[in-house]
Amino acid sequence: MNTTNQQYDSVIISCKEIFLKKATDYGTAWRVLRTISIIDQIFIKAQRIRTIQEKGEQRIADDISAEFKGIINYAVIGLIQLELPADAPEEMPVTEISLFYDRYIEIAKKLMNDKNSDYGEAWRNMSQESFVDLILMKLQRVRQILNNDGKTLISEGIDANYLDIINYAVFALILL
């Protein structure tokens, strides 16, 4: 499990570095995004990975790992957006969003450790294609939750789906 935690942390360090550099360059322009727009951004990245997997070629320089990192960062953005009230300022200091980032990654990592305890790290035997399919399925679930005005009868909410998306993308990056 220590190896998994170290690998997880290594992936997240790389993702957070990108996240904070983009926040320095662009500010928190993503604050204008609604949940469906965040879901669509993650969808675009997951669909690109799937297309590259199926075709076996790519024409744009960004590799698959960059897309998985983008998925992680957009899922964190989604979690932050769910927490912030609609009237929260659009511009936030990088130090503040860094704290949000750390908090949500800590929650995702705890979830990963809890599930690994129950499932015995079964993800290590899964294919990269499966992680992409699972991410796409989670996005479909969130779309359905949004169609249901954010309500579920028995299922997890949008936040739980974002957390799973983070972990699936981390697993894919570890296995790359």
C-alpha positions as CSV (number, residue, x, y, z in Angstrom):
1,M,0.0,0.0,0.0
2,N,2.9,2.4,0.6
3,T,4.0,2.0,-3.0
4,T,0.4,2.9,-4.1
5,N,0.4,6.0,-1.8
6,Q,3.8,7.1,-3.1
7,Q,2.7,6.6,-6.7
8,Y,-0.6,8.4,-6.0
9,D,1.3,11.3,-4.5
10,S,3.7,11.5,-7.4
11,V,0.9,11.7,-9.9
12,I,-0.9,14.4,-7.8
13,I,2.2,16.5,-7.5
14,S,2.5,16.7,-11.2
15,C,-1.2,17.5,-11.6
16,K,-1.2,20.2,-9.0
17,E,1.8,21.8,-10.5
18,I,0.0,22.2,-13.8
19,F,-3.2,23.3,-12.0
20,L,-1.4,26.1,-10.0
21,K,0.7,27.3,-13.0
22,K,-2.5,27.6,-15.1
23,A,-4.2,29.4,-12.2
24,T,-1.2,31.8,-12.2
25,D,-1.5,32.3,-15.9
26,Y,-5.3,32.5,-16.2
27,G,-6.6,33.2,-12.7
28,T,-9.7,31.3,-11.8
29,A,-11.5,31.8,-15.1
30,W,-13.0,28.4,-14.6
31,R,-15.2,29.9,-11.9
32,V,-17.7,30.8,-14.7
33,L,-18.2,27.1,-15.6
34,R,-21.4,25.4,-14.5
35,T,-21.4,21.7,-13.6
36,I,-22.5,20.6,-17.1
37,S,-19.6,22.6,-18.6
38,I,-17.1,20.9,-16.3
39,I,-18.6,17.5,-17.2
40,D,-18.2,18.4,-20.9
41,Q,-14.6,19.4,-20.5
42,I,-13.8,16.0,-18.8
43,F,-15.8,14.3,-21.5
44,I,-13.8,15.9,-24.2
45,K,-10.6,14.7,-22.6
46,A,-11.9,11.2,-22.0
47,Q,-13.3,10.9,-25.5
48,R,-10.0,12.0,-27.0
49,I,-8.2,9.3,-25.0
50,R,-10.7,6.7,-26.2
51,T,-10.4,7.8,-29.8
52,I,-6.6,7.5,-29.6
53,Q,-6.9,4.1,-28.0
54,E,-9.3,2.9,-30.7
55,K,-7.4,4.4,-33.7
56,G,-3.9,3.8,-32.3
57,E,-2.8,7.2,-33.5
58,Q,-3.0,10.8,-32.6
59,R,-2.5,14.1,-34.5
60,I,-2.2,16.6,-31.6
61,A,0.9,16.6,-29.5
62,D,-0.7,16.4,-26.1
63,D,-0.3,12.8,-25.0
64,I,-2.7,10.6,-23.1
65,S,-1.1,11.3,-19.8
66,A,-1.7,15.0,-20.2
67,E,-5.4,14.3,-20.9
68,F,-5.6,12.2,-17.7
69,K,-4.0,15.0,-15.7
70,G,-6.5,17.4,-17.2
71,I,-9.3,15.1,-16.1
72,I,-8.0,15.1,-12.6
73,N,-7.8,18.9,-12.5
74,Y,-11.2,19.4,-14.0
75,A,-12.7,17.0,-11.4
76,V,-11.1,19.0,-8.6
77,I,-12.5,22.2,-10.2
78,G,-15.9,20.5,-10.2
79,L,-15.6,19.7,-6.5
80,I,-14.6,23.3,-5.7
81,Q,-17.5,24.6,-7.8
82,L,-20.0,22.4,-5.9
83,E,-18.8,23.8,-2.6
84,L,-18.6,27.5,-3.4
85,P,-21.9,29.5,-3.3
86,A,-23.1,31.0,-6.5
87,D,-22.2,34.5,-5.2
88,A,-18.6,33.6,-4.3
89,P,-16.0,35.8,-6.1
90,E,-14.9,34.6,-9.5
91,E,-11.3,35.5,-8.9
92,M,-9.6,33.6,-6.1
93,P,-6.0,33.7,-4.9
94,V,-3.8,30.8,-5.9
95,T,-3.0,30.1,-2.3
96,E,-6.7,29.6,-1.6
97,I,-7.4,27.3,-4.5
98,S,-4.2,25.4,-3.6
99,L,-5.8,24.6,-0.2
100,F,-9.1,23.5,-1.9
101,Y,-7.0,21.3,-4.2
102,D,-5.2,19.7,-1.3
103,R,-8.4,19.1,0.6
104,Y,-10.2,17.4,-2.3
105,I,-7.2,15.3,-3.2
106,E,-7.0,14.2,0.4
107,I,-10.6,13.1,0.3
108,A,-10.1,11.3,-3.0
109,K,-7.0,9.5,-1.7
110,K,-8.7,8.4,1.5
111,L,-11.5,7.0,-0.7
112,M,-8.9,5.2,-2.8
113,N,-7.3,3.7,0.3
114,D,-10.6,2.5,1.7
115,K,-11.6,0.9,-1.6
116,N,-8.1,-0.6,-2.1
117,S,-8.6,-2.2,1.4
118,D,-11.8,-3.8,0.3
119,Y,-10.9,-4.6,-3.4
120,G,-7.3,-5.6,-2.9
121,E,-6.0,-3.1,-5.5
122,A,-7.9,-4.9,-8.3
123,W,-7.3,-1.8,-10.4
124,R,-3.7,-2.9,-11.0
125,N,-5.1,-5.6,-13.2
126,M,-7.4,-3.4,-15.2
127,S,-6.8,-1.9,-18.7
128,Q,-6.3,1.7,-19.5
129,E,-9.4,1.3,-21.7
130,S,-11.5,0.3,-18.7
131,F,-10.5,3.4,-16.8
132,V,-11.6,5.6,-19.7
133,D,-14.9,3.7,-20.0
134,L,-15.5,4.1,-16.3
135,I,-14.8,7.8,-16.5
136,L,-17.2,8.1,-19.4
137,M,-19.9,6.2,-17.4
138,K,-19.4,8.4,-14.4
139,L,-20.0,11.4,-16.7
140,Q,-23.2,9.9,-18.0
141,R,-24.3,9.4,-14.4
142,V,-23.6,13.0,-13.5
143,R,-25.6,14.1,-16.6
144,Q,-28.5,12.0,-15.4
145,I,-28.3,13.5,-11.9
146,L,-28.3,17.0,-13.4
147,N,-31.4,16.0,-15.5
148,N,-33.0,15.0,-12.2
149,D,-32.3,18.4,-10.7
150,G,-29.4,17.1,-8.7
151,K,-31.5,14.6,-6.8
152,T,-30.9,10.9,-6.4
153,L,-33.0,8.2,-4.8
154,I,-30.3,5.8,-3.8
155,S,-27.2,6.7,-5.7
156,E,-24.2,8.8,-4.8
157,G,-24.2,12.4,-5.7
158,I,-22.1,14.4,-8.2
159,D,-19.3,14.8,-5.7
160,A,-18.8,11.1,-5.3
161,N,-18.6,10.7,-9.1
162,Y,-15.9,13.4,-9.3
163,L,-13.9,11.6,-6.6
164,D,-14.1,8.3,-8.5
165,I,-13.1,10.1,-11.7
166,I,-10.0,11.5,-10.0
167,N,-9.1,8.0,-8.7
168,Y,-9.6,6.3,-12.1
169,A,-7.4,8.9,-13.8
170,V,-4.7,8.5,-11.1
171,F,-4.8,4.7,-11.5
172,A,-4.4,5.1,-15.3
173,L,-1.4,7.4,-14.8
174,I,0.2,5.1,-12.4
175,L,-0.2,2.2,-14.8
176,L,1.2,4.3,-17.7
